[in-house]
Amino acid sequence: MEQNHQPQGEVSNARIAATQLGFDGAAMFGTLQLQAQGFGVGFSGHVLHVEAQTQEQADYQTSFGMDYIAQVLRIVGVQHWESLKGQPVRIAREGNQVIAIGNLIEEIWFEPRKLGEQAQEKAELQAAAPPVPLAWQGLARHPAGPAFAPSPDAAD
């Protein structure tokens, strides 16, 4: 979840010294190793995906993991995970824990804790919603296109 205001915590500038995006056999994770003035710290501990027991868990995990990766790239201002190394960022810390990363120039921040809260709320809403009829689920993939799309020869 991108924010347009600085999160609480001590803010300092840092450079991304190393990155890791991987699967350890049980969970997928993403880590940024950050080097700031006089100290190094990790932006880590975020599980992006685990094997789900239910469809609701799978939807939550996939949503959180993809949003996490997209937000990191967007905040830093790069298009590829491999381009993160060497990039400058701002960090917000509570004690020794980095709670958010921010763009060095623009006032935009990414705080995974808020993204997790948002993803959890979305998963709960989806779980409470009535199921989508199977006939509706395949409309976008139908070779002739969606049923409600105007035909090309329709008069204006």
N, C-alpha and C positions, 0 to 999 in steps of 0.2 A: 504494500500500500504506500503510494507516494504521498508525501506531505509537503506542503508549501511553507512550513514553519519549522524552526529549529526545535528538536526534541530536548527534553530536560537532560541534564548531565553536563559533564565537563567536555568542552569541544576543543579539538586540536586538529592540525593538519597532519596528514600521513601520506605515504606512498605505498602502493600495493607491491610488496616484495615478491610474493609467490601466490599461486592459486592452486586449488585442488578441487576437482569435480569428479566424484567417483562412486563406486559401489563396493562396499566391504563384505559382500556376501549376505548381509542382513538388511542393510539400509543404504540408500543413496544419500550423499551429503555434498555440500559445497563449502569450501573454506577459503578465506582470504587472509594471508599473512601480511600484516601491516607494519611498516616501519615509520615511527613518528620521531620527533626530536627527543633523543635520549632514551627511547624505549621501543620495544616491539610488542605487538599484541595481535591476537587472532580474532577475526570476525567469523566465528565458527560455532559448532554445536547445533546447527540447524539440520534436522533430518528432512530431506526433500521427498523421500519416498520409502515406504516399507511394503512388504507383501501384505495385502489387505485380506481380511476375512470376509468382508461384505462389500457390496457394490458402493454403499455410502462411504465406507472407509476409502475405497479406491478412488472415488470421485474427489474426496477431500484431499488425499495425498497428491494426486496428480495436479489438482488445481493449485495447491500450495507450492509444490516443487517448481512448476512451470512459471508461476507468478514470481517466485523468489529469484529465479535465474533472470527473468525478463527485467525485474526491478533493479537488480545489481547492474546489469548491462546499461539500462537507461540512465541510472543515476551517475554512473562513471562516464557515460557518453561514448561507449564503444558498441560495436555490433557483434563481436565474437568473444567468447569466454577467454580464448587464448590471447586476446588483446588487452586484457585487464592488467597484466604484469607491467609495472613501471608507471602506472597511471596515478596521479595525485587525487586524493579525496579528503573530505573532512570526516572526522569520527566524533561521535558523542559517546561518552563512557559514564557508567555508574560504577565507581570503584575500578576494578581491573577488567570489567566486562564491557565490550563494545556493544551498545544497544542500537546504534544506527550508523549508517554511512550517508554522507551528503556530497553533493556535487561541489567542487571547489569554487565555482563562480556563481552558479544559480542557487537560489534558496530552495532547493528540493532535497528531500531526505527519504531514506528507506529504513523503516523500523520493522524487522521481521515479526516482532511480538504483535504488532497491530495487524499485520498481514495474516498471522495465525488466527487471531480473533475473528477477522473478517471471513476467512475460509471456513472456520468452524460454524459461524452463523449461516453462511451460504449452504453448507452441508446439512445443517439442521432444517433449514427451510425446504431444501430439496427432498429430504427424507419425509417431511410432513405433507408435501404436495401430492395430489393424486397422480397415479402413474400416467404417462403419456401413452395413448393408444398405439399399438404396434403399427397400425396403418400410417400414422402421422410420422413415425420415426424415420421412415424410408423415403419421404417425399423429396428431400433435397438430393438424394442419390438416384432417383428415378431417371432412366435414360432420356425421357421426354422432358425432364425438368419438373419443377414444383407444380402441383395441380392448380395453384392460384395465379401462376404467371400468365399474363395476357399472351394470346397467340400472336405470332409475328404478323399475321394478316388481318388482325382485328382493326376495325375502323376507329378513328379518333372521334 
